[in-house]
Amino acid sequence: MRRALALLLGLLATASPVLAQKPTLKTYFADGAKLREGGVKLIPIQTPKGTFKVWTKRFGNNPRIKLLLLHGGPGSTHEYFESLEGYLPAEGIEFIYYDQLGSAYSDQPKDRDLWTTERFVEEVEQVRKALGLTKDNFYLLGHSWGGILAAEYALKYGANLKGLIISNMMMSIPDYNRYASNVLAKQMDPAVVKEVKELEAKGQYENPRYMELLIPNFYNQHLCRLPEWPDAFKRASAHSNNDIYVLMQGPSEFGASGRLEKWDRKADLPKLAMPTLVIGGTYDTMDPAHMKWVAGQVQHGSFLLCPNGSHMSMWDDQRTYCEGLIRFLKATDAGRKIVTFGKP
């Protein structure tokens, strides 16, 4: 009996990925590259306009949980995701920074034909292949514009995903524009809104007065609510590629225009079959009620509300954001579903 039990335990230890592949401190920080560059890998991307390189950086090593981060913008950088460094390494979770083509750490070609959602999706797939991410370990987190990109990737290449996280993004730009106009703008001083609209009507987006109005009345309320913005967030903002941002998102902060103006994937959400976490903030630029609704439309969805969070909930409600993300990753890895928590 003892011999049979010992044999069974030995087989379980061999078969179970949880027991056999749980990262240790040594394996988590292992770097098997011939030239150790701190996890940095420049990945060649094939496009209709030629080959370019994008920048990635692996943090840690976990054979079962590899989280690829899609930043917002379009045209921002990975830098504002540095908030995760205070939480994920301690849990043994591997995450991968990645600057999309056109962003600061990657090549920045000037051809406007490159800046389409469809091409970005193919770029993500090339990054996945180059990093060796598979359906057994690949988690994709998209924040803001990255949430659009993550949803589009999941709809086309969902078979490659172990889990999906849509962070601080609605699944309809027309719905977002209505929320910005009918809810957010009406929470502001009418005189401020009037002056902002007048500047926009004149195309004076570079006028210093535009930001003088937006930062205290909009950004500090709905973008990042910390009294002093974190250095990582400021760096990402300073490095943003405004050409891509304006082309795809549009110049106004009171609604999107540009190439994304009519983007809407609400009807396609039931096609998403992978475990999915949707994250929103009470004070977000995006409607938290809409984001909770999204979690109910996908096949295996959960919703996380950051009660003190805005669009940058990973900063102004950091513990809620990071601990909720960790719970989702670990539960999905173990084959469990987390419950929806938080009501907008």
C-alpha positions, 0 to 999 in steps of 0.5 A, spaced: 500 500 500 505 504 501 509 503 495 503 504 491 501 510 494 508 513 493 508 511 486 502 515 485 504 521 488 511 520 484 506 520 478 502 526 480 508 530 481 511 528 474 504 530 471 502 536 475 504 543 472 503 546 478 507 541 482 513 540 477 513 547 474 512 552 480 518 557 479 523 558 485 527 565 486 532 562 482 528 559 476 524 566 476 530 570 475 534 565 470 536 568 464 538 563 459 540 568 453 548 567 451 548 575 452 544 577 458 541 584 457 536 584 462 530 580 459 530 585 453 529 582 446 528 586 439 523 583 435 523 584 427 516 585 425 514 584 418 509 589 415 507 591 408 512 597 408 518 593 410 521 590 416 522 594 423 524 592 430 519 592 436 522 593 443 520 587 449 523 586 456 521 580 460 521 580 467 521 574 471 520 567 468 514 563 469 513 557 465 505 557 466 504 564 467 507 569 462 503 576 461 504 580 455 502 588 456 499 592 451 500 599 453 495 605 451 495 611 446 496 609 441 503 611 441 504 611 449 509 606 452 510 601 456 513 605 462 506 606 466 506 599 467 512 599 472 507 599 477 506 592 477 513 591 479 511 592 486 506 586 486 507 581 480 515 579 482 513 577 489 508 572 486 512 569 481 508 572 475 512 573 469 510 579 465 513 582 459 513 589 457 512 591 450 513 598 446 508 597 440 511 599 433 511 607 433 512 607 440 519 610 444 523 604 445 521 601 438 522 603 431 518 609 429 517 609 421 513 615 419 508 611 414 501 613 416 499 606 412 502 602 418 497 605 423 491 601 423 488 596 428 488 590 423 496 591 422 497 592 430 494 585 431 498 582 426 504 585 430 502 582 436 501 575 433 509 576 431 511 578 438 507 572 441 511 567 436 518 570 437 517 570 445 514 563 445 508 564 448 503 559 447 495 557 449 498 554 456 501 560 458 500 566 454 496 571 458 494 578 454 493 585 458 491 591 454 490 597 457 486 603 454 487 603 446 491 596 448 484 594 450 481 595 443 488 591 441 487 585 446 480 584 444 481 584 436 487 580 437 483 575 442 477 575 436 482 573 431 487 569 435 483 567 441 486 559 440 493 562 443 490 565 449 490 562 456 487 568 459 485 575 457 485 582 461 481 588 458 483 594 462 480 601 463 477 600 456 470 600 453 468 596 447 465 601 443 468 608 441 461 611 440 458 609 447 465 612 449 463 618 446 456 619 449 459 617 456 464 623 455 459 628 452 453 626 457 456 624 463 463 626 464 463 633 461 456 635 465 460 633 471 465 639 470 464 647 470 460 649 464 465 655 463 471 650 463 467 646 458 465 652 454 472 654 453 475 647 452 470 647 446 472 653 443 479 652 443 477 645 440 473 649 434 479 653 433 484 647 432 488 650 438 490 643 441 497 646 442 495 652 446 498 652 453 491 654 455 488 647 453 492 643 458 491 649 463 484 647 463 484 640 462 489 638 467 486 640 473 479 639 471 479 633 467 486 629 467 486 630 475 479 627 476 479 622 471 486 620 468 490 619 474 487 622 481 494 622 485 496 629 488 503 628 484 503 623 478 508 618 478 515 618 474 513 612 470 506 615 468 510 622 466 515 619 462 510 615 458 506 621 457 513 625 455 515 619 450 508 619 447 508 619 439 502 624 438 502 623 430 499 616 431 495 618 437 492 624 433 491 619 427 487 614 430 484 617 437 483 624 434 486 630 438 480 631 443 480 629 450 472 629 450 471 623 445 475 619 440 475 621 432 480 619 427 480 612 425 477 609 431 471 613 431 466 608 429 470 602 432 465 597 436 465 590 438 459 589 442 456 584 438 462 580 438 463 579 445 460 572 446 465 569 441 470 570 446 471 563 450 477 564 454 477 566 461 477 574 461 477 579 466 475 586 465 478 592 470 474 599 470 475 605 475 469 608 479 472 615 476 475 612 469 474 616 463 471 609 461 464 608 463 465 602 469 457 600 468 459 599 461 465 595 463 461 591 468 456 589 462 462 587 458 464 582 463 457 579 462 457 578 455 464 574 454 463 567 455 467 566 462 468 573 464 469 577 471 469 584 473 474 588 477 472 595 480 477 599 482 473 604 487 478 609 488 481 608 481 481 612 474 483 611 468 490 609 471 487 605 476 494 601 476 496 607 480 491 611 483 488 604 486 494 600 485 493 595 491 486 593 488 488 593 481 494 589 482 491 584 487 485 583 483 489 581 477 494 576 481 487 573 483 485 572 476 491 570 473 492 564 479 485 562 479 485 561 471 492 557 472 488 553 477 482 552 473 478 556 477 473 562 476 474 568 480 467 572 482 465 578 480 467 584 485 465 591 485 459 595 483 459 601 479 
